[in-house]
Amino acid sequence: MFYKMAKKGEISSDLIKASKILDGLKLQKKTSDSRLGEITIYSDPTTNTFIAQKTITCSSTEEAESHIKLAQQRLAFNHPYIARLLDYSVVKQKGLCSTSIVISLFYEMPKKTLHMEVNEKRQ
């Protein structure tokens, strides 16, 4: 397995992961994207690039572990026509009566979409 086993119902401390990808970035907007769903877009003023943050909230450890495993696999996957996952972070949030695990996925925002490219070729 890719992680140490924790007690049943608890997420392993090895899975908690911080990301420094948002350091120095400016919040642009929260929006709904047809490819990623509800996202928050950040911009890097030095490189003029955009990063999309997709947040997944999990109520169970098993659900969180499966999302984390998929994120780890997606980090290794690189294809020119699929949005590239740059990094991810995992935070455990404790509420009054429940604990949730918040996974943030950070994607590179492409400047063009497939829809935009098709329209350009039609012209």
C-alpha positions as CSV (number, residue, x, y, z in Angstrom):
1,M,0.0,0.0,0.0
2,F,1.0,3.6,-0.5
3,Y,0.4,4.7,3.1
4,K,0.5,3.5,6.7
5,M,-2.7,2.0,8.1
6,A,-4.5,4.1,10.6
7,K,-7.2,3.1,13.1
8,K,-10.5,2.4,11.5
9,G,-12.3,5.7,10.8
10,E,-9.1,7.8,11.1
11,I,-7.1,9.1,8.3
12,S,-3.4,8.4,8.5
13,S,-1.2,11.3,9.4
14,D,0.9,10.4,6.3
15,L,-2.0,11.3,4.1
16,I,-2.3,14.9,5.5
17,K,-0.4,17.0,2.9
18,A,0.2,20.7,2.6
19,S,0.8,22.5,-0.7
20,K,2.7,25.7,-1.2
21,I,1.4,26.2,-4.7
22,L,-0.9,29.1,-3.8
23,D,2.0,31.1,-2.2
24,G,2.2,34.4,-4.1
25,L,-0.9,33.9,-6.2
26,K,-3.8,36.3,-6.4
27,L,-7.4,35.1,-6.1
28,Q,-9.3,35.9,-9.3
29,K,-12.7,34.4,-9.0
30,K,-14.9,31.5,-8.0
31,T,-16.7,30.0,-11.0
32,S,-18.3,26.9,-12.4
33,D,-16.3,25.3,-15.1
34,S,-17.7,22.7,-17.6
35,R,-14.6,20.6,-17.2
36,L,-13.9,20.7,-13.5
37,G,-17.2,21.9,-11.9
38,E,-17.0,24.5,-9.0
39,I,-13.5,25.9,-8.9
40,T,-11.5,28.9,-7.6
41,I,-9.1,30.5,-10.0
42,Y,-5.8,32.1,-9.0
43,S,-3.3,33.9,-11.1
44,D,0.4,34.2,-10.9
45,P,1.3,37.8,-11.8
46,T,5.0,36.9,-12.5
47,T,4.3,34.3,-15.1
48,N,0.8,35.3,-16.2
49,T,-0.6,31.8,-15.7
50,F,-3.7,30.6,-14.0
51,I,-4.3,27.8,-11.5
52,A,-7.7,26.2,-10.7
53,Q,-8.4,24.9,-7.3
54,K,-11.1,22.1,-7.1
55,T,-12.1,21.3,-3.5
56,I,-13.6,17.9,-2.5
57,T,-15.0,17.4,1.0
58,C,-15.1,13.8,2.3
59,S,-17.0,12.6,5.3
60,S,-15.4,9.2,5.5
61,T,-11.8,8.1,5.6
62,E,-12.4,5.5,2.9
63,E,-13.7,8.1,0.5
64,A,-10.8,10.5,1.2
65,E,-8.3,7.7,0.8
66,S,-9.7,6.8,-2.6
67,H,-9.6,10.5,-3.7
68,I,-6.0,10.8,-2.5
69,K,-5.0,7.7,-4.4
70,L,-6.6,9.1,-7.6
71,A,-4.8,12.4,-7.1
72,Q,-1.4,10.7,-6.6
73,Q,-2.0,8.7,-9.9
74,R,-3.2,11.8,-11.7
75,L,0.0,13.7,-10.7
76,A,2.0,11.1,-12.6
77,F,-0.3,11.3,-15.6
78,N,0.7,13.9,-18.3
79,H,-1.2,14.3,-21.6
80,P,-1.4,17.4,-23.8
81,Y,-5.2,17.4,-24.1
82,I,-6.0,16.8,-20.4
83,A,-5.8,19.5,-17.7
84,R,-2.6,18.8,-15.8
85,L,-2.8,18.3,-12.0
86,L,0.0,20.4,-10.4
87,D,-0.4,19.4,-6.8
88,Y,-2.9,18.6,-4.1
89,S,-3.4,19.2,-0.4
90,V,-5.3,17.3,2.3
91,V,-6.6,19.0,5.5
92,K,-8.5,17.5,8.3
93,Q,-11.3,19.8,9.6
94,K,-13.0,19.2,12.9
95,G,-16.5,20.6,13.4
96,L,-18.8,20.5,16.4
97,C,-20.1,17.0,15.8
98,S,-18.1,15.7,12.8
99,T,-14.8,15.6,11.2
100,S,-14.3,16.0,7.5
101,I,-11.4,15.7,5.2
102,V,-10.9,18.5,2.6
103,I,-8.9,17.6,-0.5
104,S,-7.8,20.5,-2.8
105,L,-6.7,19.7,-6.3
106,F,-4.6,22.3,-8.2
107,Y,-4.9,22.2,-11.9
108,E,-3.1,24.2,-14.6
109,M,-5.8,26.2,-16.4
110,P,-5.3,26.0,-20.2
111,K,-5.5,29.2,-22.1
112,K,-7.7,27.6,-24.8
113,T,-10.4,24.9,-24.5
114,L,-11.2,22.3,-27.1
115,H,-14.4,24.3,-27.9
116,M,-12.3,27.4,-28.6
117,E,-9.9,25.5,-30.9
118,V,-12.8,24.0,-32.9
119,N,-14.3,27.4,-33.4
120,E,-11.0,28.9,-34.5
121,K,-10.5,26.1,-37.1
122,R,-14.0,26.7,-38.5
123,Q,-13.2,30.3,-39.3
